[in-house]
Amino acid sequence: MESAPWKILSFENKEIQIDVDGGITIDGVTKRPFPISISHAVICDKGLVAIWVDHELRLARMALLALDEPLNDGMTKGQLRTERGSAEVAGSIWCHILDSEPLAITSRGDLIIFALWQRGIYAIRPDSTEVWRTGLPELAGKNPPGAEDVSALHIGEEVHVWTRNGNHLILDIDTGEEKDRLTLPIEADLKEVFHDDGQFLLSAKDGWTYASDGFEITVAHKQRGTIQDAVFDGKKWRMICWRDDVIFGGESVRRKELGVQIINRDGKWMVIDNQWEISPHMGE
């Protein structure tokens, strides 16, 4: 495996390793179903739902890959340039050509929810049938460009939608109808929001990080950069920011390489760095 890691996911006791060039490795075998990088990926009960985006070619694909059978290599980048209007992800159960850039995606079991720029928020089943769709949030007053763009989506008892300027929308999970809208008292451009059973951690592009219960900000701290990944360990948020391992509101530890993702291995919190090395979070 030569490319740097992007994300590791799990499916039925299998570890799915995705690299920055769109390679997917399962059981030591790497395949590249589409010749561009993966921007978003989630696991549903039928396999891997991934989104491939190439800004240069102005194209995007969303597809479902089954993980209980070998993956396939797809076309080359040169072939994609000549077949960009019809090219599909190799071996996919279904593949959709997207006419707008994906902003966020989340899933749970047999429900997949994603947001497309200037289009809306969509809920589908793993067989690609639509459950509901709704428009993007319209914000009152004067807002900077992109303030209404979706930064993150989460599925709980309802669907949680976070916009770049800190608005928190709660949608009905069955219909997509807006049930509540909360505006948090922050001036931030949110890059990502992490979620764990009603706990939220908001990462702004200026390095400010906010803990929230979804209704109000409970703690705020300035970090050395935006959060690369974060997990709630039952008591506190563990984060990686640039070359720092951080306990939110507490201490931090420098690491040699860039942290990419926090995972749980045999009950211990570990960090994958950009060299595919795995070491304990906070050196524990």
C-alpha positions in Angstrom: 0.0 0.0 0.0 1.8 3.1 -1.2 -0.8 5.9 -0.9 -1.3 7.7 2.4 -4.4 6.7 4.5 -7.7 8.5 4.2 -10.0 6.5 6.4 -10.6 3.0 7.9 -14.1 1.6 8.2 -15.5 -1.7 9.5 -18.0 -4.0 7.9 -18.9 -7.4 9.4 -15.5 -7.9 11.1 -13.7 -6.8 7.9 -11.4 -3.7 8.0 -11.9 -1.5 4.9 -8.9 0.7 4.3 -9.3 3.7 2.0 -6.3 5.7 0.8 -6.0 9.2 -0.5 -6.0 8.1 -4.2 -9.2 6.1 -3.9 -7.7 2.7 -3.4 -9.7 0.4 -1.2 -7.9 -2.5 0.6 -9.7 -5.5 2.0 -7.7 -8.5 3.4 -4.5 -7.1 2.0 -5.9 -6.7 -1.6 -6.1 -3.2 -3.0 -8.5 -2.3 -5.8 -9.4 1.1 -7.4 -12.9 1.0 -8.7 -12.8 4.6 -10.0 -9.7 6.5 -10.9 -10.1 9.5 -8.6 -10.1 10.1 -4.9 -13.0 9.4 -2.5 -14.4 12.5 -0.8 -17.0 10.8 1.4 -17.6 7.2 2.5 -20.0 5.5 4.9 -21.0 1.9 5.7 -24.6 0.8 5.4 -26.1 -2.7 5.9 -25.4 -3.6 2.3 -21.8 -2.4 2.0 -19.8 0.7 1.3 -21.4 3.9 0.0 -18.7 6.2 -1.4 -18.5 9.4 -3.4 -15.8 10.2 -5.9 -15.1 13.8 -6.8 -12.7 15.4 -9.3 -12.9 19.2 -9.4 -10.6 19.4 -12.5 -12.9 17.2 -14.5 -16.0 18.6 -12.8 -17.5 15.2 -12.1 -18.8 13.3 -9.2 -20.1 9.7 -8.7 -21.9 8.1 -5.8 -22.0 4.3 -5.7 -22.7 1.3 -3.5 -20.0 -1.4 -3.4 -20.8 -4.9 -1.9 -18.1 -5.9 0.6 -18.9 -9.6 0.7 -17.2 -10.3 -2.6 -13.9 -9.1 -4.2 -13.8 -5.5 -5.5 -12.8 -4.7 -9.1 -10.3 -2.3 -10.6 -12.0 0.3 -12.8 -10.9 2.4 -15.8 -7.8 4.6 -15.9 -7.7 8.4 -15.5 -7.1 8.7 -19.2 -10.1 6.6 -20.1 -12.2 8.7 -17.7 -11.3 11.9 -19.5 -12.8 10.5 -22.7 -15.8 8.8 -21.1 -16.5 11.3 -18.3 -20.2 11.6 -19.2 -21.0 7.9 -18.9 -18.2 6.3 -16.8 -19.4 4.2 -13.8 -17.7 2.8 -10.7 -16.5 -0.7 -11.5 -18.4 -3.5 -9.8 -20.9 -1.2 -8.1 -24.4 -2.4 -7.3 -25.6 1.0 -8.4 -23.9 4.2 -9.5 -25.3 7.7 -9.9 -23.8 10.6 -11.7 -24.1 13.6 -9.4 -24.7 17.1 -10.9 -23.7 18.9 -7.8 -20.9 18.6 -5.3 -21.7 16.5 -2.2 -21.3 18.4 1.1 -21.9 15.7 3.7 -23.2 12.1 4.1 -24.2 9.9 7.0 -25.8 6.4 7.3 -27.3 4.0 9.8 -28.4 0.5 8.8 -30.7 0.8 5.9 -30.8 4.6 5.7 -28.4 6.9 3.9 -28.7 10.7 4.0 -26.6 13.1 2.0 -26.5 16.8 1.1 -25.7 18.2 -2.3 -24.6 21.8 -2.8 -27.4 24.1 -3.8 -29.7 21.1 -4.4 -31.0 19.7 -1.1 -30.8 16.9 1.5 -31.8 13.4 0.4 -32.6 10.2 2.2 -32.3 6.9 0.4 -32.3 3.1 1.1 -29.3 0.9 0.2 -31.2 -0.2 -3.0 -31.1 3.5 -4.0 -34.8 4.1 -3.7 -35.7 7.6 -2.3 -37.3 7.9 1.1 -37.6 11.7 1.1 -35.9 14.9 0.0 -35.9 18.5 1.4 -34.5 21.8 0.4 -31.3 23.2 2.0 -31.9 25.5 5.0 -32.7 29.2 4.2 -31.2 31.5 6.7 -32.7 34.8 7.8 -30.9 38.1 7.6 -27.6 38.9 5.9 -25.1 36.0 5.8 -21.7 35.6 4.2 -21.5 33.5 1.1 -21.8 29.7 1.8 -23.1 30.3 5.3 -26.1 27.9 4.6 -23.9 25.1 3.2 -24.2 21.9 5.2 -21.0 21.1 7.2 -22.2 17.8 8.8 -25.1 15.3 9.0 -25.9 12.9 11.8 -28.6 10.3 12.4 -30.0 9.9 15.9 -33.6 9.7 16.8 -33.9 12.6 14.4 -31.6 13.8 11.6 -29.2 16.6 12.7 -28.0 19.1 10.1 -25.2 21.6 10.8 -24.5 24.5 8.6 -21.3 26.4 8.2 -22.4 29.4 10.3 -23.5 27.2 13.3 -27.2 26.6 12.6 -28.4 23.3 13.9 -31.5 21.9 12.2 -33.4 18.9 13.5 -35.4 16.9 10.8 -37.9 14.1 11.2 -36.1 10.9 10.3 -39.1 9.5 8.4 -40.2 12.5 6.4 -37.4 15.1 6.4 -39.7 17.7 7.8 -38.0 20.3 9.9 -38.9 19.9 13.6 -36.6 22.5 15.2 -33.9 25.0 14.4 -31.3 26.3 16.8 -28.8 29.1 16.2 -25.7 28.7 18.5 -24.2 31.9 19.7 -20.9 31.6 17.9 -19.2 33.4 15.0 -17.6 30.5 13.2 -17.1 28.9 9.8 -17.7 25.2 10.7 -15.5 22.7 8.9 -16.8 19.5 10.7 -19.0 18.4 13.5 -18.4 15.1 15.3 -21.3 13.3 17.1 -21.8 10.7 19.8 -25.2 10.0 21.3 -26.4 13.6 21.8 -22.9 15.0 22.3 -21.5 17.3 19.5 -18.0 18.6 18.9 -17.8 21.5 16.4 -14.5 22.3 14.6 -14.2 25.8 13.1 -11.7 26.7 10.4 -10.0 29.3 12.6 -9.1 26.5 15.2 -11.8 27.2 17.7 -13.5 24.0 18.9 -16.9 23.9 20.7 -18.6 21.2 22.7 -22.3 21.3 22.6 -25.4 19.3 23.6 -27.0 20.5 20.4 -28.8 23.4 22.1 -26.0 25.4 23.6 -22.2 25.7 23.8 -20.9 24.0 26.9 -17.1 24.4 26.4 -14.9 26.3 23.9 -11.2 26.0 23.3 -8.8 27.3 20.7 -6.7 24.5 19.0 -3.5 24.8 16.9 -5.6 23.9 13.8 -8.9 22.2 12.7 -9.7 18.8 14.0 -8.7 15.9 11.8 -10.7 13.3 13.8 -12.4 13.1 17.2 -14.1 10.4 19.3 -16.0 10.5 22.5 -14.7 7.8 24.8 -17.6 7.9 27.3 -16.1 10.6 29.4 -14.2 13.1 27.2 -13.5 14.0 23.6 -10.2 12.6 22.2 -9.0 14.6 19.1 -6.1 14.8 16.7 -5.2 18.2 15.3 -2.4 18.5 12.9 0.5 16.9 14.8 -1.2 17.0 18.2 -3.1 14.4 20.2 -5.5 16.3 22.4 -7.9 15.7 25.2 -10.5 18.4 24.8 -10.2 20.9 27.6 -7.1 19.1 28.9 -3.6 18.2 27.9 -2.0 17.6 24.5 0.9 15.5 23.2 2.9 16.1 20.0 3.4 13.3 17.5 6.0 13.0 14.8 3.7 12.4 11.8 0.3 13.8 10.9 -2.6 12.0 12.6 -5.3 10.8 10.3 -7.9 8.9 12.3 -8.6 7.6 15.8 -9.7 4.0 16.0 -10.4 1.5 18.8 -8.1 -1.5 18.7 -8.7 -4.2 21.4 -10.3 -1.6 23.8 -7.4 1.0 23.3 -7.6 4.3 21.4 -5.1 4.4 18.7 -4.1 6.9 16.0 -3.3 6.1 12.3 -0.8 8.5 10.9 -0.1 9.5 7.3 2.5 6.7 7.1 0.0 4.0 8.0 1.7 3.6 11.4 -0.6 3.0 14.4 0.3 4.3 17.8 -1.6 5.0 21.1 -3.6 8.2 21.4 -1.9 10.5 23.9 0.9 8.0 24.1 -1.2 5.9 26.5 
